[in-house]
């Protein structure tokens, strides 16, 4: 099992350009997440998808859109990149979410994005 | 919102020393995970520990959910233990299928010297 994979690993964009970050998991997990990590900080949730066909905003959703393409894949799109979006982006998945019991999340290797 | 505080922020150890990292959180949680972020940026799952004690080799963790803290113990540290250790908690969702959001602490940066 590859676990959670992300493409690309590195990307440099100019301000105003658009791009899509891809994420796929092969663990048959229901829930998927996108986080960003800025220097010297912990990760912050951008968007998540509790199950196929649903998406919801996290802590820092502005400037991003997501698509849950199928159960395996969850993409993150930057429509008009800004320097403030320079960060490392992590995708994660978990078996499912609940309201009384939590489930362990597994993370991909990350995408390092620089916007100039 | 929920606060997650880790201490100490930085720690320097000689190889072979033991250490304890602490994570305090301000609200009831469904889940607590400890991660190690290695110098290459990869996040490695260490423990999924909403309560109780677990051990994995030289590492162990204890979560006391009623008192809202968790401890990560590293014994006989090695240079490969260097990196940042994150604690993350999952908020208890108000309705089914609305949980799953991990809130991360700021991390403890560990440097183990040979």
Contacts between the chains, C-beta under 8 A, distances in Angstrom:
chain1	res1	chain2	res2	distance
A	31	B	100	5.3
A	33	B	100	7.0
A	33	B	101	7.9
A	33	B	102	7.5
A	35	B	102	7.7
A	40	B	106	7.9
A	41	B	106	6.5
A	41	B	107	7.8
A	42	B	4	7.8
A	42	B	86	5.6
A	42	B	88	7.3
A	42	B	104	3.0
A	42	B	105	5.6
A	42	B	106	5.5
A	42	B	107	5.7
A	43	B	86	7.6
A	43	B	88	7.5
A	43	B	102	7.3
A	43	B	104	4.8
A	44	B	104	7.2
A	45	B	101	5.3
A	45	B	102	6.8
A	45	B	103	7.9
A	48	B	100	6.0
A	48	B	101	6.6
A	50	B	97	4.5
A	50	B	98	6.8
A	50	B	100	6.3
A	51	B	97	6.4
A	54	B	97	7.6
A	56	B	98	7.6
A	58	B	101	6.2
A	59	B	101	7.8
A	88	B	41	6.4
A	90	B	43	6.6
A	92	B	102	7.8
A	94	B	100	6.2
A	96	B	97	7.4
A	96	B	100	7.8
A	97	B	93	6.4
A	97	B	97	5.6
A	97	B	98	6.9
A	97	B	99	4.2
A	97	B	100	3.3
A	98	B	30	7.0
A	98	B	93	6.9
A	98	B	96	6.6
A	98	B	97	7.4
A	98	B	99	5.7
A	99	B	30	7.8
A	99	B	92	6.4
A	99	B	93	3.9
A	99	B	94	6.6
A	99	B	95	6.0
A	99	B	96	5.1
A	99	B	97	7.7
A	99	B	98	6.6
A	99	B	99	5.5
A	100	B	30	6.9
A	100	B	92	7.2
A	101	B	30	6.0
A	101	B	31	8.0
A	102	B	29	7.4
A	102	B	30	3.3
A	102	B	31	2.6
A	102	B	50	6.1
A	102	B	90	4.2
A	102	B	99	6.6
A	102	B	100	7.5
A	103	B	31	7.0
A	103	B	100	7.3
A	104	B	31	7.3
A	104	B	33	6.5
A	104	B	45	6.8
A	104	B	48	4.0
A	105	B	33	6.8
A	105	B	88	8.0
A	105	B	100	7.6
A	105	B	102	6.0
A	106	B	45	6.5
A	107	B	35	7.7
A	107	B	43	4.3
A	107	B	45	7.6
A	109	B	41	7.8
A	109	B	42	5.9
A	110	B	41	5.6
A	110	B	42	7.4
A	110	B	43	7.6
A	112	B	41	7.6
